[in-house]
Amino acid sequence: MPALLIVCRYVRVVGVYNSMNRSFHLVSFACLYTFKPFRLTNRDIIVPEENVASIAASATVLDGVSRSRNALLNGSTRDYDWDSGYTCHQLGSGCIMVQLAQSYCISSMRMLLWDRDDRTYGYYIEVSTDQKTWTKVVDRSEEACRSWQTIEFEQQPVTFIKIVGTKNTANEVFHVVHFECPAALDVPSSSQDNSTCKHQLQPQSMDND
């Protein structure tokens, strides 16, 4: 697992279990550091300039169905089709949830909805630091959204991101190909950013994939 960037002054290691006796034994311990500059809020939370919702940054997908567990976070925005390259959930049940490696101060996100035909989706996104208290940062549940989606909101600490699909004009499944936060500035030239959702289009006939 890649190393995590965490600002700290003290480190406490607490033993909680030993299958042999009542002692906890630590043989070796090390701390590393970086010269890479980063920005902190007044609450000492990192404000990232690069995507932290990635495998390289130790983010993971907690909920969602995919042929590859972290397909949503592997950085691929082109290699997807009818059968693979996306993460999904059944409409009306469950969600797609991403956990970042630690809390970051986030104010934007970007994701690519499955767009190999003219279908449109509806969705909303909530964020949390503890999976108990959730804040809704965008609600496009009644809009007709497709392809690239850019979401901007008030900067706040984020550890968990919950993406909930509310509709799909083609079938009963919500599909996301790629997710990142903060949002990258360089939208791929071959894909138009459709964060301003379009009028609903007529779906094409297709299977329930």
C-alpha positions, -999 to 999 in steps of 0.1 A, spaced: 0 0 0 14 35 -9 25 56 20 0 81 33 8 118 38 -3 127 73 9 158 93 18 147 129 40 156 158 35 126 181 28 89 173 12 65 198 12 28 192 -12 9 215 -12 -29 217 -47 -44 220 -41 -82 216 -14 -109 219 -24 -145 214 4 -158 236 5 -135 267 -5 -101 281 25 -82 267 27 -62 234 61 -63 217 73 -37 192 105 -46 174 110 -18 149 94 15 141 101 43 115 87 76 103 92 91 69 89 127 57 85 146 25 98 179 10 68 182 -12 49 214 -2 12 212 7 -14 236 20 -33 232 54 -65 247 67 -66 264 101 -78 230 114 -45 214 101 -63 194 74 -46 191 40 -61 208 10 -50 186 -19 -41 200 -53 -40 165 -69 -66 138 -71 -68 119 -38 -96 96 -49 -72 72 -65 -55 38 -59 -21 55 -57 -35 78 -29 -48 47 -10 -85 55 -16 -109 25 -19 -144 17 -30 -165 5 0 -198 0 -18 -207 -6 -54 -206 -34 -79 -178 -38 -104 -158 -65 -122 -127 -49 -108 -130 -36 -72 -114 -2 -77 -122 3 -114 -138 37 -103 -104 49 -90 -79 35 -115 -77 66 -136 -91 51 -168 -116 73 -186 -116 55 -220 -114 17 -214 -150 9 -207 -179 -8 -226 -212 -26 -220 -196 -52 -196 -167 -36 -178 -148 -5 -167 -176 10 -145 -189 7 -109 -227 6 -104 -256 0 -80 -293 -8 -84 -316 22 -84 -335 24 -51 -310 2 -33 -275 9 -20 -250 34 -33 -214 38 -46 -192 48 -16 -156 59 -17 -133 62 13 -103 85 11 -71 75 29 -76 103 54 -97 135 58 -90 161 32 -105 196 28 -124 192 -5 -144 217 -26 -149 200 -59 -153 166 -75 -156 152 -110 -170 120 -124 -178 103 -157 -212 87 -161 -214 57 -185 -221 73 -219 -219 48 -247 -255 57 -258 -279 87 -252 -291 76 -218 -293 102 -190 -290 98 -152 -301 115 -120 -280 114 -88 -270 131 -56 -238 131 -36 -232 132 2 -199 135 21 -190 126 57 -160 122 80 -175 95 102 -202 77 81 -227 89 106 -233 126 98 -237 132 61 -238 165 41 -254 167 7 -231 186 -17 -251 182 -49 -286 171 -58 -292 164 -95 -318 137 -88 -344 152 -110 -321 164 -138 -311 147 -170 -273 142 -166 -248 124 -188 -211 120 -194 -187 142 -174 -200 158 -142 -182 186 -123 -194 193 -88 -183 224 -68 -193 231 -32 -183 248 0 -149 235 11 -152 210 40 -134 180 55 -142 148 36 -133 112 42 -163 93 28 -182 101 -5 -216 85 -11 -229 87 -47 -265 77 -50 -282 72 -84 -318 82 -86 -327 74 -123 -315 60 -156 -335 64 -188 -322 31 -201 -325 6 -172 -326 3 -134 -289 6 -127 -267 36 -121 -232 35 -136 -201 56 -129 -169 50 -149 -145 74 -131 -144 95 -100 -119 121 -87 -116 148 -61 -106 175 -63 -118 179 -99 -90 180 -124 -88 212 -145 -79 193 -178 -112 178 -190 -103 153 -218 -108 169 -252 -127 139 -266 -154 142 -239 -176 172 -233 -183 182 -197 -221 179 -192 -223 190 -156 -251 213 -168 -276 186 -173 -294 183 -205 -331 178 -214 -340 142 -211 -334 121 -242 -352 91 -255 -334 59 -244 -323 33 -268 -333 -4 -265 -307 -23 -245 -301 -50 -219 -302 -44 -182 -264 -41 -179 
